């Protein structure tokens, strides 16, 4: 039973893209393509088991060993710093972590900067490196509202196209870090199941180069 390779996939479009890469790499599991509400899919012949989880939870499943490998955004890895191996940048799910503010924003270094974000760790590290004094306001959604309603001076959030910012008279002040999906592994699993994991990494790396 323990020989099964357990793979946590992020639910949604990203997970479907990732599964297509895994399938092409020879790690297919036909039942995953069936239209049902199941969460766990096995291919006993190949010795693999997939399960769908919330994207922000993938790293937890991997870190704690419920999954041997998984795919998580670099934003999650930077924010929560899970104790895992990062094996490969999959070059998909690309966006960036950025600081944004109202179009007429001016940063007065004499004042503590109010930063609204759900990525408190990333924001804190970014401003610590600059030696900037900040007050973090932790929000879970609609971060763009914060500067508009004068709850914060700036926001630190994921920006894909920037459309939402533009529509709300906000703009990117600076990029903190580029983000993309990463293939990650549980440290113990990587030791004990290195053969199938290395095979998968090799196959996917070849796809990325092609």
C-alpha positions as a Markdown table, in Angstrom:
| # | Residue | x | y | z |
|---|---|---|---|---|
| 1 | Unk | 0.0 | 0.0 | 0.0 |
| 2 | Unk | 2.8 | 2.4 | 1.0 |
| 3 | Unk | 4.3 | 1.9 | -2.5 |
| 4 | Unk | 1.5 | 4.0 | -4.0 |
| 5 | Unk | 2.7 | 7.5 | -5.1 |
| 6 | Unk | 0.2 | 9.9 | -3.6 |
| 7 | Unk | -0.2 | 13.1 | -5.6 |
| 8 | Unk | -2.1 | 16.2 | -4.5 |
| 9 | Unk | -3.5 | 18.3 | -7.3 |
| 10 | Unk | -4.8 | 21.9 | -6.9 |
| 11 | Unk | -8.5 | 22.0 | -7.8 |
| 12 | Unk | -9.5 | 24.1 | -10.8 |
| 13 | Unk | -8.0 | 25.1 | -14.1 |
| 14 | Unk | -4.4 | 24.9 | -12.9 |
| 15 | Unk | -4.9 | 21.4 | -11.6 |
| 16 | Unk | -6.3 | 20.3 | -14.9 |
| 17 | Unk | -3.3 | 21.7 | -16.7 |
| 18 | Unk | -1.0 | 20.0 | -14.3 |
| 19 | Unk | -2.8 | 16.6 | -14.6 |
| 20 | Unk | -2.4 | 16.9 | -18.4 |
| 21 | Unk | 1.3 | 17.2 | -18.0 |
| 22 | Unk | 1.4 | 14.2 | -15.6 |
| 23 | Unk | -0.7 | 12.2 | -18.0 |
| 24 | Unk | 1.7 | 13.0 | -20.9 |
| 25 | Unk | 4.6 | 11.9 | -18.6 |
| 26 | Unk | 3.1 | 8.4 | -18.3 |
| 27 | Unk | 1.4 | 9.0 | -14.9 |
| 28 | Unk | -2.2 | 8.7 | -16.2 |
| 29 | Unk | -5.2 | 7.8 | -14.2 |
| 30 | Unk | -8.2 | 7.5 | -16.6 |
| 31 | Unk | -10.9 | 7.7 | -13.9 |
| 32 | Unk | -9.9 | 11.3 | -13.1 |
| 33 | Unk | -11.3 | 12.4 | -16.5 |
| 34 | Unk | -14.8 | 10.9 | -15.7 |
| 35 | Unk | -17.4 | 13.4 | -14.8 |
| 36 | Unk | -18.0 | 12.8 | -11.1 |
| 37 | Unk | -17.6 | 14.4 | -7.7 |
| 38 | Unk | -15.0 | 12.0 | -6.4 |
| 39 | Unk | -11.9 | 13.4 | -4.7 |
| 40 | Unk | -9.6 | 10.4 | -4.9 |
| 41 | Unk | -8.6 | 8.6 | -8.1 |
| 42 | Unk | -6.3 | 5.5 | -8.3 |
| 43 | Unk | -4.5 | 3.7 | -11.0 |
| 44 | Unk | -3.3 | 0.5 | -9.1 |
| 45 | Unk | -1.5 | -0.8 | -12.2 |
| 46 | Unk | 0.7 | 2.3 | -12.3 |
| 47 | Unk | 0.9 | 2.6 | -8.5 |
| 48 | Unk | -0.4 | 6.2 | -8.4 |
| 49 | Unk | -3.2 | 7.9 | -6.5 |
| 50 | Unk | -4.4 | 11.4 | -7.2 |
| 51 | Unk | -6.6 | 13.7 | -5.1 |
| 52 | Unk | -8.0 | 17.1 | -5.6 |
| 53 | Unk | -7.4 | 19.7 | -2.8 |
| 54 | Unk | -7.8 | 23.4 | -2.3 |
| 55 | Unk | -4.8 | 25.0 | -3.9 |
| 56 | Unk | -3.7 | 26.7 | -0.7 |
| 57 | Unk | -3.8 | 23.4 | 1.1 |
| 58 | Unk | -1.5 | 21.4 | -1.2 |
| 59 | Unk | 1.7 | 22.3 | 0.6 |
| 60 | Unk | 0.1 | 21.2 | 3.9 |
| 61 | Unk | -0.8 | 17.7 | 2.5 |
| 62 | Unk | 2.8 | 17.4 | 1.2 |
| 63 | Unk | 4.6 | 18.7 | 4.2 |
| 64 | Unk | 2.7 | 16.3 | 6.5 |
| 65 | Unk | 3.1 | 13.3 | 4.3 |
| 66 | Unk | -0.5 | 12.7 | 3.3 |
| 67 | Unk | 0.7 | 13.4 | -0.3 |
| 68 | Unk | 4.2 | 12.5 | -1.6 |
| 69 | Unk | 4.2 | 15.2 | -4.2 |
| 70 | Unk | 2.0 | 18.0 | -5.2 |
| 71 | Unk | 1.8 | 21.3 | -7.1 |
| 72 | Unk | 1.6 | 24.6 | -5.3 |
| 73 | Unk | 2.0 | 28.3 | -6.2 |
| 74 | Unk | 5.3 | 30.0 | -5.3 |
| 75 | Unk | 3.1 | 32.5 | -3.4 |
| 76 | Unk | 2.0 | 29.8 | -0.9 |
| 77 | Unk | 5.5 | 28.5 | -0.5 |
| 78 | Unk | 6.9 | 31.9 | 0.3 |
| 79 | Unk | 4.0 | 32.8 | 2.6 |
| 80 | Unk | 3.9 | 29.6 | 4.7 |
| 81 | Unk | 7.5 | 28.4 | 4.2 |
| 82 | Unk | 6.5 | 24.7 | 4.4 |
| 83 | Unk | 9.3 | 22.2 | 5.1 |
| 84 | Unk | 9.3 | 20.5 | 1.6 |
| 85 | Unk | 11.5 | 20.1 | -1.4 |
| 86 | Unk | 10.8 | 22.3 | -4.4 |
| 87 | Unk | 11.7 | 20.2 | -7.4 |
| 88 | Unk | 10.6 | 22.1 | -10.5 |
| 89 | Unk | 9.2 | 25.3 | -11.8 |
| 90 | Unk | 6.3 | 24.2 | -14.0 |
| 91 | Unk | 6.2 | 27.5 | -15.8 |
| 92 | Unk | 2.4 | 27.7 | -15.6 |
| 93 | Unk | 0.0 | 29.6 | -13.4 |
| 94 | Unk | 2.2 | 32.6 | -14.0 |
| 95 | Unk | 1.5 | 35.9 | -12.3 |
| 96 | Unk | 3.3 | 38.2 | -9.8 |
| 97 | Unk | 3.2 | 39.4 | -6.3 |
| 98 | Unk | 3.0 | 43.2 | -6.4 |
| 99 | Unk | 2.6 | 46.3 | -4.4 |
| 100 | Unk | -0.3 | 48.4 | -5.7 |
| 101 | Unk | -1.8 | 51.7 | -4.6 |
| 102 | Unk | -4.1 | 54.5 | -5.7 |
| 103 | Unk | -2.8 | 56.3 | -8.9 |
| 104 | Unk | -1.9 | 59.4 | -6.9 |
| 105 | Unk | -0.1 | 57.6 | -4.2 |
| 106 | Unk | 3.0 | 59.1 | -2.6 |
| 107 | Unk | 5.0 | 57.2 | -0.1 |
| 108 | Unk | 6.0 | 59.5 | 2.8 |
| 109 | Unk | 8.9 | 57.8 | 4.6 |
| 110 | Unk | 8.2 | 59.8 | 7.8 |
| 111 | Unk | 4.9 | 57.8 | 8.2 |
| 112 | Unk | 4.3 | 54.2 | 9.0 |
| 113 | Unk | 3.1 | 52.6 | 5.8 |
| 114 | Unk | -0.3 | 50.8 | 6.1 |
| 115 | Unk | -0.2 | 47.6 | 4.1 |
| 116 | Unk | -3.4 | 45.5 | 3.4 |
| 117 | Unk | -2.7 | 41.9 | 2.3 |
| 118 | Unk | -3.5 | 38.3 | 2.9 |
| 119 | Unk | 0.3 | 37.6 | 2.4 |
| 120 | Unk | 1.5 | 39.0 | 5.7 |
| 121 | Unk | 4.8 | 37.1 | 5.7 |
| 122 | Unk | 5.7 | 38.1 | 2.1 |
| 123 | Unk | 4.8 | 41.7 | 2.7 |
| 124 | Unk | 6.8 | 41.8 | 6.0 |
| 125 | Unk | 9.9 | 40.3 | 4.4 |
| 126 | Unk | 9.7 | 42.7 | 1.4 |
| 127 | Unk | 9.5 | 45.8 | 3.5 |
| 128 | Unk | 12.0 | 44.5 | 6.2 |
| 129 | Unk | 14.5 | 44.3 | 3.4 |
| 130 | Unk | 13.9 | 47.9 | 2.6 |
| 131 | Unk | 14.0 | 49.0 | 6.2 |
| 132 | Unk | 10.5 | 50.4 | 5.9 |
| 133 | Unk | 8.3 | 50.7 | 8.9 |
| 134 | Unk | 4.9 | 49.1 | 8.2 |
| 135 | Unk | 1.6 | 48.3 | 9.8 |
| 136 | Unk | 0.1 | 45.1 | 8.3 |
| 137 | Unk | -3.7 | 44.9 | 7.9 |
| 138 | Unk | -4.6 | 41.2 | 7.4 |
| 139 | Unk | -7.6 | 40.8 | 4.9 |
| 140 | Unk | -8.9 | 37.7 | 3.2 |
| 141 | Unk | -10.6 | 39.1 | 0.2 |
| 142 | Unk | -11.4 | 42.2 | -2.0 |
| 143 | Unk | -8.0 | 43.6 | -1.0 |
| 144 | Unk | -8.4 | 46.3 | -3.6 |
| 145 | Unk | -11.1 | 48.0 | -1.4 |
| 146 | Unk | -8.6 | 48.8 | 1.3 |
| 147 | Unk | -6.8 | 51.8 | -0.3 |
| 148 | Unk | -10.0 | 53.1 | -1.9 |
| 149 | Unk | -11.7 | 53.3 | 1.5 |
| 150 | Unk | -8.5 | 54.6 | 3.1 |
| 151 | Unk | -8.1 | 51.5 | 5.3 |
| 152 | Unk | -4.5 | 51.2 | 3.9 |
| 153 | Unk | -2.0 | 53.1 | 1.8 |
| 154 | Unk | -1.0 | 50.1 | -0.3 |
| 155 | Unk | -1.9 | 46.5 | -0.9 |
| 156 | Unk | 0.4 | 43.5 | -1.5 |
| 157 | Unk | -1.5 | 41.0 | -3.7 |
| 158 | Unk | -1.3 | 38.7 | -6.7 |
| 159 | Unk | -1.6 | 40.5 | -10.0 |
| 160 | Unk | -2.4 | 38.6 | -13.2 |
| 161 | Unk | -3.7 | 41.0 | -15.8 |
| 162 | Unk | -4.0 | 44.1 | -13.7 |
| 163 | Unk | -7.6 | 44.7 | -14.9 |
| 164 | Unk | -9.2 | 44.7 | -11.5 |
| 165 | Unk | -6.6 | 47.3 | -10.3 |
| 166 | Unk | -7.2 | 49.5 | -13.4 |
| 167 | Unk | -11.0 | 49.4 | -12.9 |
| 168 | Unk | -10.6 | 50.6 | -9.4 |
| 169 | Unk | -8.1 | 53.4 | -10.1 |
| 170 | Unk | -5.2 | 51.5 | -8.7 |
| 171 | Unk | -1.8 | 50.7 | -10.2 |
| 172 | Unk | 1.2 | 48.5 | -9.5 |
| 173 | Unk | 3.9 | 50.4 | -7.7 |
| 174 | Unk | 6.5 | 47.6 | -7.7 |
| 175 | Unk | 6.8 | 43.9 | -8.3 |
| 176 | Unk | 7.7 | 41.9 | -5.2 |
| 177 | Unk | 8.4 | 38.5 | -6.8 |
| 178 | Unk | 7.3 | 36.6 | -9.9 |
| 179 | Unk | 4.9 | 33.6 | -9.1 |
| 180 | Unk | 4.4 | 30.3 | -10.9 |
| 181 | Unk | 3.3 | 26.7 | -10.1 |
| 182 | Unk | 6.0 | 24.5 | -8.5 |
| 183 | Unk | 6.3 | 20.7 | -8.2 |
| 184 | Unk | 7.0 | 19.9 | -4.5 |
| 185 | Unk | 7.8 | 16.8 | -2.6 |
| 186 | Unk | 7.6 | 15.5 | 1.0 |
| 187 | Unk | 11.2 | 15.1 | 2.3 |
| 188 | Unk | 10.8 | 11.5 | 3.6 |
| 189 | Unk | 8.8 | 10.4 | 0.5 |
| 190 | Unk | 11.6 | 11.8 | -1.7 |
| 191 | Unk | 14.0 | 9.5 | 0.0 |
| 192 | Unk | 11.8 | 6.4 | -0.1 |
| 193 | Unk | 10.0 | 6.9 | -3.4 |
| 194 | Unk | 12.8 | 8.6 | -5.3 |
| 195 | Unk | 12.6 | 6.4 | -8.3 |
| 196 | Unk | 9.0 | 7.3 | -9.5 |
| 197 | Unk | 9.4 | 10.9 | -8.3 |
| 198 | Unk | 12.7 | 11.3 | -10.3 |
| 199 | Unk | 11.1 | 9.7 | -13.3 |
| 200 | Unk | 8.2 | 12.1 | -13.2 |
| 201 | Unk | 10.5 | 15.1 | -12.7 |
| 202 | Unk | 12.6 | 14.0 | -15.7 |
| 203 | Unk | 9.6 | 13.5 | -18.0 |
| 204 | Unk | 8.1 | 16.9 | -17.1 |
| 205 | Unk | 11.4 | 18.7 | -17.3 |
| 206 | Unk | 11.7 | 17.3 | -20.9 |
| 207 | Unk | 8.2 | 18.5 | -21.7 |
| 208 | Unk | 9.1 | 22.0 | -20.5 |
| 209 | Unk | 12.2 | 22.1 | -22.6 |
| 210 | Unk | 10.3 | 20.9 | -25.7 |
